[in-house]
């Protein structure tokens, strides 16, 4: 009985370590994406939005150029 509990605790600790590692990786990726967004924000803000129907198309075109 005690051996089974220790085994289960070890399994849970291993799983916790895996989850913590994945969380650290996701956090780093999120930080990288945040930096990219901050770098690109001034470019996106300067987009000309003369007419609403044209604005969406222009925004998509500019976004494609920026994120190539």
C-alpha positions in Angstrom: 0.0 0.0 0.0 2.7 2.5 1.0 4.7 1.5 -2.1 1.7 2.2 -4.3 1.3 5.7 -2.8 5.0 6.5 -3.2 4.8 5.3 -6.9 1.7 7.5 -7.5 3.4 10.5 -5.8 6.4 10.0 -8.1 4.2 9.8 -11.1 2.4 13.0 -10.1 5.8 14.8 -9.5 7.0 13.8 -13.0 3.8 15.0 -14.5 4.0 18.3 -12.6 7.6 18.8 -13.9 6.4 18.2 -17.5 3.6 20.7 -17.1 5.9 23.3 -15.5 8.3 22.8 -18.4 5.6 23.3 -21.0 4.3 26.3 -19.1 7.8 27.9 -19.2 8.1 27.2 -22.9 4.7 28.8 -23.6 5.6 31.8 -21.4 8.8 32.3 -23.4 6.9 32.1 -26.7 4.3 34.6 -25.4 7.0 37.0 -24.4 8.6 36.7 -27.9 5.2 37.3 -29.5 4.6 40.3 -27.3 7.9 41.8 -28.4 7.0 41.3 -32.1 3.6 43.0 -31.5 5.3 45.9 -29.8 7.7 46.3 -32.6 5.0 46.2 -35.3 2.4 48.3 -33.5 3.7 51.7 -34.7 3.5 50.4 -38.3 -0.1 49.2 -37.8 -1.2 52.4 -36.2 0.0 54.4 -39.2 -2.2 52.6 -41.7 -4.4 54.9 -43.7 -8.1 54.2 -42.9 -9.8 56.6 -45.4 -12.9 54.5 -46.0 -14.2 51.7 -43.8 -14.7 49.2 -46.7 -11.2 49.8 -47.9 -9.7 49.8 -44.4 -10.0 46.1 -43.9 -8.4 45.2 -47.2 -5.6 47.7 -46.6 -5.0 46.4 -43.1 -4.9 42.8 -44.4 -2.4 43.7 -47.1 -0.2 45.6 -44.7 -0.3 42.9 -42.2 0.8 40.3 -44.8 3.7 42.6 -45.8 4.7 43.1 -42.2 4.6 39.5 -41.1 6.3 37.9 -44.1 
